[in-house]
């Protein structure tokens, strides 16, 4: 991936720099993929790991523990908070 071009595009969004911070590991894995099958393999491994981590966080979350931003519920839906956005598009006003 052309990091400079991608960053130039993402700089147009208030959350653009955070996108790269949050997704750094996954973007590096994708950039090292050798072909489309490798991309799918990386994707599936990443999703399996993310799901396992979400289940572990959910099991470990007590009533007052709101540390995780994203937790999957039993139906595969989202049951958690997302980090706040400073992007005007997503403003709650």
KANORGI-V93404 format. One record per residue. N is the residue number from 1. RES is the residue in one letter. PSI is psi in whole degrees, 0 to 359 (none if undefined). OMEGA is omega in radians with two decimals (none if undefined). BURIAL is b if it has 16 or more other ideal C-beta (glycine too) atoms within 10 Angstrom, else e. Layout:
N/RES/PSI/OMEGA/BURIAL, N/RES/PSI/OMEGA/BURIAL
This chain:
1/X/145/3.14/e, 2/X/96/-3.03/e, 3/X/317/-3.12/e, 4/X/316/3.13/e, 5/X/317/-3.13/e, 6/X/317/-3.14/e, 7/X/324/3.11/e, 8/X/319/3.11/e, 9/X/314/-3.06/e, 10/X/339/3.09/e, 11/X/345/3.11/e, 12/X/346/-3.11/e, 13/X/142/3.13/b, 14/X/330/-3.11/e, 15/X/1/-3.08/e, 16/X/309/3.14/e, 17/X/323/3.13/e, 18/X/328/3.11/e, 19/X/314/-3.13/e, 20/X/324/3.11/e, 21/X/313/-3.08/e, 22/X/324/-3.03/e, 23/X/13/-3.05/e, 24/X/308/-3.08/e, 25/X/314/-3.12/e, 26/X/318/3.12/e, 27/X/322/3.09/e, 28/X/319/3.10/e, 29/X/315/3.10/b, 30/X/319/-3.09/e, 31/X/338/3.12/e, 32/X/357/3.12/e, 33/X/141/-3.07/e, 34/X/336/3.14/e, 35/X/182/-3.08/e, 36/X/326/3.12/e, 37/X/324/3.11/e, 38/X/323/3.08/e, 39/X/314/3.14/e, 40/X/320/3.12/e, 41/X/313/3.11/e, 42/X/315/3.13/b, 43/X/312/-3.10/e, 44/X/320/3.08/e, 45/X/318/3.14/e, 46/X/315/-3.12/e, 47/X/320/3.09/e, 48/X/316/3.14/e, 49/X/316/3.14/e, 50/X/319/3.13/e, 51/X/318/3.11/e, 52/X/317/3.12/e, 53/X/322/3.13/e, 54/X/319/3.11/b, 55/X/318/3.13/e, 56/X/319/3.11/e, 57/X/319/-3.12/b, 58/X/318/3.12/e, 59/X/327/-3.09/e, 60/X/352/-3.07/e, 61/X/121/3.05/e, 62/X/180/-3.10/e, 63/X/325/-3.11/e, 64/X/2/-3.08/e, 65/X/110/3.12/e, 66/X/33/-3.05/e, 67/X/329/-3.10/e, 68/X/135/3.12/e, 69/X/326/-3.04/e, 70/X/124/3.10/e, 71/X/135/3.10/b, 72/X/139/3.05/b, 73/X/181/-3.09/e, 74/X/339/-3.13/e, 75/X/8/-3.13/e, 76/X/5/3.10/e, 77/X/179/-3.11/e, 78/X/130/3.12/e, 79/X/69/-3.12/e, 80/X/182/-3.12/b, 81/X/147/3.01/e, 82/X/155/3.11/e, 83/X/154/-3.13/e, 84/X/152/3.12/e, 85/X/140/3.06/e, 86/X/6/-3.14/e, 87/X/129/-3.11/e, 88/X/326/-3.11/e, 89/X/325/-3.08/e, 90/X/14/-3.12/e, 91/X/142/-3.13/e, 92/X/6/-3.11/e, 93/X/none/none/e
